[in-house]
Amino acid sequence: MSEPIIITSRTNPRLVRIRKVRDGKVPGEIFVEGRRVVEEVIRSSTRLIECVMSDEFAESEFGGQVRNRLHGDGVPVLTVSDSLFKSVSDTVHSQGVALIAARPRTGRDEIEKVIAKARQALIICLSAANDPSNVGAVLRTAEAAGAAAVILSKGSADAFSSKAIRSGMGSNVRVPVWENADIADVIKWAREHRIRVIAADGEAEQKYAAIDWRRPSMIIFGSEAHGLERKFLEMADEVVTIPMKNGVESLNLAVSAGIILFEAVRQHS
């Protein structure tokens, strides 16, 4: 087993490259930071490229376990001072460990592989969801509820940005994703695959629980700021709402997705 690579300079080419990955400037690679998220990504089938950890983390029991696991898989581990790690970190309060991994394959083909095997496909489609924390939280919720895939429209946040990955807690690399999709094309695609199209809208009359979620379905959510465009509401097979009390007008996107997804899970059980 090789020893960790110790880096002492902020301008070391490997640290410079890691910062570029963190900032989304290296195509095909993603930046994963934080103890729990790193642990989840290591357990996934994602190809790992490199790890960087602070002295303090490396000396901890968990840090030793991570280092040994990665060395056993042939993944280089860089050890830096705590101050140098802060120059790499994307968080205010760093946990001292980050991974560089291969960006998962995305697109229509990846989703079709999944729905071909799914007994009852349930897909989430997000239109203009530009908050990476919300996108990550929806991916986490989708995995927890057993959804088949998540589709993101053009103009949505990157599902594999460091912020989205922290929010998704690693679900980003496990849930099939179709990025940069055109919503009209997605609706057409769903119909070709006999998947019912359901739109969520705060002004709809039909309650979400009145839907038979046992049928293959795709639920489309619009942005929190503007909702779903009228033309897409008109293209949907059904439009549903989450009834609210006490004058509350709207819910967080991830919360809304969770409420509807787990109603679908309840009906399936």
Stockholm file with secondary structure:
# STOCKHOLM 1.0

chainA/1-269         MSEPIIITSRTNPRLVRIRKVRDGKVPGEIFVEGRRVVEEVIRSSTRLIECVMSDEFAESEFGGQVRNRLHGDGVPVLTVSDSLFKSVSDTVHSQGVALIAARPRTGRDEIEKVIAKARQALIICLSAANDPSNVGAVLRTAEAAGAAAVILSKGSADAFSSKAIRSGMGSNVRVPVWENADIADVIKWAREHRIRVIAADGEAEQKYAAIDWRRPSMIIFGSEAHGLERKFLEMADEVVTIPMKNGVESLNLAVSAGIILFEAVRQHS
#=GR chainA/1-269 SS CCCCEECCCTTCHHHHHHHHHHTTCSTTEEEEESHHHHHHHHHSSCCEEEEEEEHHHHHSHHHHHHHHHHHHTTCCEEEECHHHHHHHCSSSSCCSEEEEEECCCCSHHHHHHHHTTCSSCEEEEESSCCCHHHHHHHHHHHHHHTCSEEEEETTSCCTTSHHHHHHHTTGGGTSCEEEEECHHHHHHHHHHTTCEEEEECTTCSEEGGGSCTTSCEEEEECBTTTBSCHHHHHHSSEEEECCCCTTCCCCCHHHHHHHHHHHHHHHHC
#=GC SS_cons         CCCCEECCCTTCHHHHHHHHHHTTCSTTEEEEESHHHHHHHHHSSCCEEEEEEEHHHHHSHHHHHHHHHHHHTTCCEEEECHHHHHHHCSSSSCCSEEEEEECCCCSHHHHHHHHTTCSSCEEEEESSCCCHHHHHHHHHHHHHHTCSEEEEETTSCCTTSHHHHHHHTTGGGTSCEEEEECHHHHHHHHHHTTCEEEEECTTCSEEGGGSCTTSCEEEEECBTTTBSCHHHHHHSSEEEECCCCTTCCCCCHHHHHHHHHHHHHHHHC
//
